[in-house]
């Protein structure tokens, strides 16, 4: 009998991670390939589309090279951080580099295109508050103001994940979850905002069609197979935003639970029974399991907080390649209260004051500041009536138990760790396996794939 494997990808901000896992969870292989974005003084954060694709294909080739004999790749799917804009020409080749969601070049372009923008009404439609300066909608306004010919020439307006899917299958598609950072889709109806598109001068046919989460988008083409190493005809399943994928992967599906996802941003992900509950709490909203009658979800985010952790650690604790390990090692030598040092990593550091303390106390203060900010964000959610009794921590920091111990102590809840950096990839694998009939539902898929034989 041919053994079946599933590939789940997690396309993050700084790298693509993935897992190739046997359908019975008896074997698994993981891998990671970094992305290299370029930045410049005017705020651009970009990567050439072909460089991005090559990183994705490199990981898939790595998995292909590790395939045992007499094994079938049953399906592949991807979770993604999303929010990265790309425009293509009439031959579906890149007209622009991929603009990262952290790009800072936008100033007043949204107001110039839309006038007095009603952010509250738009939030209720898209599920994410719009700061007028980041993510694809803001970048489209920048192009409209500074390079309108690019929009006019474009044949397709998409994000980086949809482009990867297209290059694998020759098919276009997007789901409401992964499409939320696009800021062009109404989260309830699943339709594009025609008024916004009209002001941008974008016809809807230039956009990927909105599909149901877990749909079979297409199969690996001969051209893609030559580049990525996967067999021709392998089903490609359209996946979700990264945090709801991780929640699927670790079994966080019901109100009262929380996923704590620690990556470029630190995100608390809360399943909620009703969308309005998350909207009232001013959270980032994800459709999550609602398409099948399950929970919506709300998120609270410490955006790009890992950059601040890295800056403070490298400046005051350890500047080596293993600074993140040294941070925890030094912190473990200190005690609660960090010897009296209190940090606010959102403010300009008082260099002379910080350097009065030993490294162990500075490290502890860094960790305590992260946890204090997380606790403040969670208190706002609790005050809105969304209660968390248990949490699962995922992402790189979760791989050191001290983080989970300190968070549990501060928040007064149980915190366990599952799948580390690969939770989003496991969730994508569970979605893929369900889509092709290996598992009867995502809950069963998650339970099986979470078991390490």
Buried (B, 14 or more C-beta within 10 A) or exposed (E): EEBBBBBBBBBBBBBBBBBBBBBEBEBBBBBBBEBEBEEEEEEBBBBBBEBBBBBBBBBBBBBBEEBEEEBEBBBBBBBBBBBBBBBBBEEBEBBBBBBBBBBEBBBEBBEEBBEEBEEEEBBBBBBBBBEBBBBBBBBBBBBBBEBEEBBEEBBBBBBBBBBBBBBBBBBBBBBBBBBBBBBBBBBBEBEBBEEBBEBBBBEBEBBBEBBEBBBBBBBBBEEBBEBBBBEEEBBBBBBBBBBBBBBBBBBBBEBEBBBBBBBBBBBBBBBBEEBEBBBEBBBBBBBBBBBEEBBBBBBBBBBBBBEBBEEBBBBBBBEEEEBBEBBBBBBBEBEEEBBEBEBEBEEEBEEEEBEEBBBBBBBBBBBBBBBBBBBEBBEEBBEBEBEBEEBBBBBBBBBBEBBBEBBBEBBEBEBEBBBBBBBBBBBBBBBBBBBBEBBEEBBBBBBBBBEEE
